[in-house]
Amino acid sequence: MRLRKILTIVFLAGLCLSFIATVAGAEGPFKLKPGAGGKLCLSCHAAFSGKLNAKHVHTPLAKGECSGCHNPHASNHGMLLSGDANAICYNCHDSVVPTGAKSVHQVVGEGKCVACHDPHSSENPANLLRGGSALCFECHKELGEKIASNKFGHSPVKKDCLGCHTPHASAENTGLLTKQDPALCLDCHKTDGATFKKKHMNYPVEQARCSTCHDPHGSNSGAILADHVHAPIKNQMCSQCHNEPESAQPFAVKKSSFELCQGCHYEMVNTAFGKNRLHWPLVDKTGCINCHTPHASSEPGLLKDKMLVVCGQCHADTLARQERSQTKHQPIHDGECTVCHSPHASDNVFLQKEASSIASCAQCHDWQTHSSHPLGDEVVDPRNRNLSLDCLSCHRTHGTEYVKFLYYSDVQTLCVQCHTKYRR
């Protein structure tokens, strides 16, 4: 009897030790059998084994740990991912974006790592989908086309975007730059040579931002000056606007606001001041350079950026409305605000070029061919006897949530606002 007890205890102890050993040998949070976290997966996903032969294999896959990213049983996420596709990478790569980063790559901020990286393996370093700048130009197509067509290229740009930019985020610099301008430029360009100083009229440009005159991605102008160069810069007449190069403040301008520009652009300034309504950026302390760059620009008219971007700095609400609008107004969509508005001054409300919205709209829309509705100063708006009927009585030029810029979801609802006897 005593022997039986001893044997029973020994058997149970062995069973416990066996169970403990099995649990101890189980892999990961799912307590999988050895090899079940990866190698076992290939017994079904045999075609996937070719991924392991690539030059660069994602570490979890190389270790045979598919369960590092995938749940082997079930998931609320596609591809049985163990977390949200836009966040799962940060479980391991949590230092990609520095805390308080000055600039973050949009796809990184949105968690779209697979827009650039293959999550399993690749023939390119860092599991990139494509090598070099070709990957960048898949999103930055317009920039890629410009770089390819430039007459004068910038050597670092020809090699790789990562010569100047960091791909994920920059802790201290705007534009994902590895260093801020001019420090970045001074890594390659030496400023103490006589030729360099002569080209820059002896101004201490090593203390200034090179990109105010030069396009870092290349251009069609010599010395990669931006495509549109302000005449004083082109003619090496920096002192026309700035103090002399040997002065205590060589980059200070001789006059402030529009008064400096008025010396050359007096006709435009005088015409603007003769109008009833001025665009306020023209006359504040900053003046013309609210919208224009004073040296050189890639945009016509020396605009600081594309017109839609420049106007959108103040009129963000208008652009947001257009973005939500079912029907896009072509001039806004194309970034041509000056089709309807004068950028400096006007005698008309909203700085419109034309005195009436009917005349303004008629520049593009021959409304008389598709509408017989009475319009004009002599036609009174029944909703407000102080107003006359014009295009804006029924349409909102910058868009609405309804088609054709209408104020209401259907034509009948719109019409009965005036024609009340037909209301149901």
CORJOKA-V979706 format. One record per backbone hydrogen bond with DSSP energy under -0.5 kcal/mol. NH is the residue of the N-H (numbers start at 1). CO is the residue of the C=O. If there is no record, write none. Layout:
BEGIN
nh = {NH | NH}
co = {CO | CO}
END
This chain:
BEGIN
nh = {5 | 6 | 7 | 8 | 9 | 10 | 11 | 12 | 13 | 14 | 15 | 16 | 17 | 18 | 19 | 20 | 21 | 22 | 23 | 24 | 25 | 26 | 26 | 27 | 31 | 32 | 36 | 38 | 40 | 41 | 42 | 42 | 43 | 44 | 45 | 46 | 48 | 49 | 50 | 51 | 52 | 53 | 54 | 56 | 57 | 58 | 61 | 62 | 63 | 64 | 65 | 66 | 67 | 68 | 69 | 70 | 71 | 72 | 77 | 80 | 81 | 82 | 87 | 88 | 90 | 91 | 92 | 93 | 94 | 96 | 98 | 101 | 102 | 103 | 105 | 108 | 109 | 110 | 111 | 112 | 113 | 115 | 116 | 117 | 118 | 119 | 122 | 124 | 127 | 128 | 129 | 134 | 135 | 136 | 137 | 138 | 139 | 140 | 141 | 144 | 145 | 146 | 147 | 148 | 149 | 150 | 152 | 153 | 155 | 157 | 158 | 159 | 160 | 163 | 164 | 165 | 166 | 170 | 176 | 177 | 178 | 183 | 184 | 186 | 187 | 187 | 188 | 189 | 190 | 197 | 198 | 199 | 200 | 201 | 202 | 203 | 205 | 207 | 208 | 210 | 212 | 213 | 214 | 215 | 216 | 218 | 219 | 221 | 224 | 225 | 226 | 228 | 229 | 230 | 233 | 234 | 235 | 236 | 237 | 240 | 241 | 242 | 243 | 247 | 250 | 252 | 254 | 257 | 259 | 260 | 260 | 261 | 262 | 263 | 263 | 264 | 265 | 269 | 270 | 271 | 272 | 273 | 274 | 274 | 275 | 277 | 279 | 280 | 282 | 283 | 284 | 289 | 290 | 291 | 292 | 293 | 296 | 297 | 299 | 302 | 303 | 304 | 309 | 310 | 311 | 312 | 313 | 313 | 314 | 315 | 319 | 320 | 321 | 322 | 323 | 324 | 325 | 326 | 327 | 328 | 330 | 332 | 333 | 334 | 335 | 336 | 339 | 340 | 341 | 342 | 346 | 351 | 352 | 353 | 360 | 361 | 362 | 363 | 364 | 365 | 366 | 367 | 369 | 370 | 371 | 376 | 379 | 380 | 381 | 381 | 382 | 384 | 387 | 389 | 389 | 393 | 394 | 395 | 396 | 397 | 399 | 400 | 405 | 406 | 407 | 414 | 415 | 416 | 417 | 418 | 419 | 420 | 422 | 423}
co = {1 | 2 | 3 | 4 | 5 | 6 | 7 | 8 | 9 | 10 | 11 | 12 | 13 | 14 | 15 | 16 | 17 | 18 | 19 | 20 | 21 | 22 | 23 | 32 | 28 | 27 | 33 | 35 | 35 | 38 | 38 | 39 | 40 | 41 | 41 | 44 | 45 | 46 | 47 | 48 | 49 | 50 | 51 | 122 | 55 | 120 | 58 | 58 | 59 | 61 | 60 | 37 | 37 | 65 | 66 | 66 | 80 | 70 | 81 | 77 | 78 | 69 | 84 | 84 | 87 | 88 | 89 | 89 | 92 | 93 | 96 | 98 | 170 | 170 | 168 | 105 | 105 | 106 | 108 | 107 | 111 | 112 | 113 | 113 | 127 | 117 | 56 | 128 | 124 | 125 | 116 | 131 | 132 | 132 | 133 | 135 | 136 | 136 | 139 | 140 | 141 | 142 | 143 | 144 | 145 | 146 | 219 | 151 | 153 | 154 | 154 | 155 | 156 | 160 | 161 | 161 | 176 | 103 | 173 | 174 | 164 | 180 | 180 | 182 | 183 | 184 | 185 | 185 | 188 | 193 | 194 | 195 | 196 | 198 | 197 | 200 | 203 | 204 | 205 | 208 | 209 | 210 | 210 | 224 | 214 | 215 | 152 | 225 | 221 | 222 | 213 | 297 | 227 | 295 | 230 | 230 | 231 | 233 | 232 | 237 | 238 | 238 | 252 | 244 | 247 | 249 | 241 | 285 | 256 | 256 | 257 | 257 | 258 | 259 | 260 | 261 | 261 | 265 | 266 | 267 | 268 | 269 | 270 | 271 | 272 | 346 | 344 | 278 | 279 | 280 | 280 | 286 | 287 | 288 | 288 | 302 | 212 | 228 | 303 | 299 | 300 | 291 | 306 | 306 | 307 | 308 | 309 | 310 | 311 | 311 | 315 | 316 | 317 | 318 | 319 | 320 | 321 | 400 | 402 | 326 | 328 | 329 | 329 | 330 | 332 | 331 | 336 | 337 | 337 | 351 | 277 | 348 | 349 | 340 | 356 | 357 | 358 | 360 | 361 | 361 | 364 | 365 | 366 | 367 | 367 | 389 | 376 | 378 | 384 | 387 | 380 | 381 | 384 | 376 | 379 | 390 | 391 | 391 | 405 | 395 | 396 | 402 | 402 | 403 | 394 | 410 | 411 | 412 | 414 | 415 | 415 | 418 | 419 | 420}
END
